[in-house]
Amino acid sequence: MPAFVGMSLEPPLDGGGKLTGGLGFSVVKLILDFNRDINLNTVINQPIEIVGTTGDADGKSIPYLIGELLDNEVDKKTIEFKIGPLDTSANGEYSIRLLENAVSGPGDNPTTIPAGEIATFIQEITDPLPAIKLTDNFGNELDSILDATDFGSYSFLNKLAHGFRLKAGAVSTS
């Protein structure tokens, strides 16, 4: 029977094995379950790698911190990680791999859990907030406030000095 028995993410993957939504720059929880006891001393040395295998994620890694070793009744068989911050420019498939000699059981002669890929997921995330577009009073899109330089014979900054302002309705989201 394999030593690794399950993986979950919080927030959970959708039915297609995808991590989706406005999670850009977020940190998510990764939980790995094993069918044997884990030696905490082996877990603290970065036991996994999370590497992109397709799309914009190809060759990129997601950083992580070890959260805690969780008690399952009497045995310690679950490791919690905090992965991220997630990068919206690195969407694609990721492989979670247990590294060689990275996790072993307790005791004087611990059994090392075999290295290799233990799970995959697809990241399809977006920024948590929509992009904000600035427009002038005529509906023209601006790259920045300073692009609003021609309102007839006065510059934008002169208009500000004379009490003219962009209206609240001039900011829209996409």
C-alpha positions in Angstrom: 0.0 0.0 0.0 1.4 3.5 -0.9 2.5 5.7 2.0 0.8 8.8 0.6 -3.0 8.5 0.6 -4.5 11.9 -0.1 -4.2 15.6 -0.8 -6.6 18.5 -0.3 -6.5 22.3 -0.9 -8.4 25.0 1.0 -10.2 26.5 -0.9 -10.9 23.2 -2.5 -10.3 22.3 -6.1 -13.3 22.3 -8.5 -14.6 19.1 -10.0 -12.0 19.3 -12.8 -9.0 19.4 -10.4 -8.6 23.2 -10.8 -7.8 25.9 -8.3 -9.9 28.8 -9.6 -11.1 32.2 -8.6 -9.7 35.6 -7.5 -6.8 34.1 -5.5 -4.0 36.2 -7.0 -1.4 36.9 -4.3 -3.2 34.6 -1.8 -1.8 31.9 0.3 -3.8 28.6 0.4 -3.7 25.6 2.6 -2.4 22.3 1.3 -3.0 19.2 3.4 -1.2 15.9 2.7 -2.3 12.7 4.4 -0.1 9.6 4.9 -1.0 6.1 6.0 1.9 5.9 8.5 3.3 8.0 11.3 5.5 10.9 10.4 8.7 12.0 12.1 8.4 15.7 12.6 12.2 16.1 12.4 12.2 15.0 8.8 9.3 17.2 7.8 10.8 20.5 8.8 13.5 20.3 6.0 11.3 21.3 3.0 10.0 17.8 2.0 8.1 18.8 -1.1 8.4 20.9 -4.2 5.5 22.4 -6.2 6.6 22.8 -9.8 4.7 24.0 -12.9 4.6 21.5 -15.8 2.4 23.2 -18.4 1.3 26.7 -19.6 2.7 29.8 -18.0 3.5 27.7 -14.9 6.1 25.6 -16.8 9.3 25.4 -14.7 8.0 27.8 -12.0 7.8 26.9 -8.4 5.2 27.9 -5.8 6.8 28.8 -2.4 5.5 27.3 0.8 5.8 27.1 4.5 5.1 24.1 6.7 2.0 24.9 8.7 1.8 22.1 11.2 1.9 18.4 11.8 -1.7 17.5 12.6 -2.9 14.8 15.0 -5.2 12.1 13.6 -6.4 10.5 16.8 -3.2 8.9 18.2 -1.0 9.0 15.1 0.6 11.9 13.4 -0.1 11.3 9.7 -1.1 14.7 8.2 1.1 17.6 7.2 -0.4 21.1 6.6 1.5 23.5 4.3 0.7 27.1 3.4 1.5 27.6 -0.3 1.8 30.9 -2.0 1.5 33.7 -2.6 -0.1 32.5 -5.9 1.0 34.2 -9.1 -1.7 35.0 -11.6 0.9 35.1 -14.4 1.9 31.5 -13.7 -1.4 29.6 -14.4 -1.1 26.0 -15.6 -0.6 22.5 -14.2 1.5 21.9 -11.1 3.1 18.7 -9.8 3.5 18.3 -6.0 6.5 16.0 -5.5 7.8 14.5 -2.3 11.6 14.8 -2.3 14.1 12.0 -1.8 14.6 11.0 1.9 12.4 14.0 2.9 9.8 12.3 5.1 10.3 9.2 7.3 8.5 7.5 10.1 9.4 7.6 13.8 11.8 5.3 15.7 15.4 4.3 15.5 15.1 2.6 12.1 12.5 4.8 10.3 11.1 3.8 7.0 11.5 6.6 4.4 8.5 7.4 2.4 9.3 7.0 -1.3 10.0 10.1 -3.3 8.0 11.0 -6.4 4.9 12.9 -7.6 2.1 12.7 -5.1 -0.5 14.9 -6.7 -1.3 17.4 -9.4 -3.6 20.4 -9.7 -4.4 23.0 -12.3 -4.1 26.7 -11.3 -6.5 29.0 -13.2 -6.6 32.0 -10.9 -7.3 35.7 -11.4 -6.4 38.9 -9.5 -8.7 39.4 -6.5 -9.8 42.8 -7.7 -10.8 43.8 -11.2 -8.5 46.1 -13.1 -9.5 49.8 -12.8 -9.9 51.9 -15.9 -9.7 55.7 -15.8 -11.8 57.6 -18.3 -12.2 61.3 -18.8 -15.6 63.0 -18.9 -15.9 62.1 -22.6 -15.4 58.4 -22.0 -11.8 58.3 -23.4 -9.7 55.7 -21.6 -6.6 57.1 -19.8 -3.4 55.3 -19.0 -2.9 57.5 -16.0 -4.2 60.7 -14.4 -1.4 62.7 -16.2 -2.8 61.5 -19.6 -5.7 63.9 -19.2 -3.7 66.8 -20.4 -6.0 68.3 -23.1 -9.3 69.6 -22.0 -9.6 72.4 -24.5 -7.2 75.3 -23.9 -6.2 74.3 -20.4 -4.0 71.5 -19.2 -5.4 69.0 -16.7 -3.3 70.4 -13.9 -4.5 73.9 -14.7 -8.1 72.7 -14.5 -7.3 71.2 -11.1 -5.9 74.5 -10.0 -9.1 76.2 -11.1 -11.4 73.8 -9.3 -12.2 71.2 -12.0 -12.0 67.6 -11.0 -12.6 64.2 -12.5 -16.1 63.1 -11.6 -16.6 60.0 -9.5 -18.4 58.4 -12.5 -15.1 58.7 -14.5 -13.7 55.7 -12.8 -15.0 52.3 -14.0 -14.1 48.7 -13.6 -13.7 46.0 -16.2 
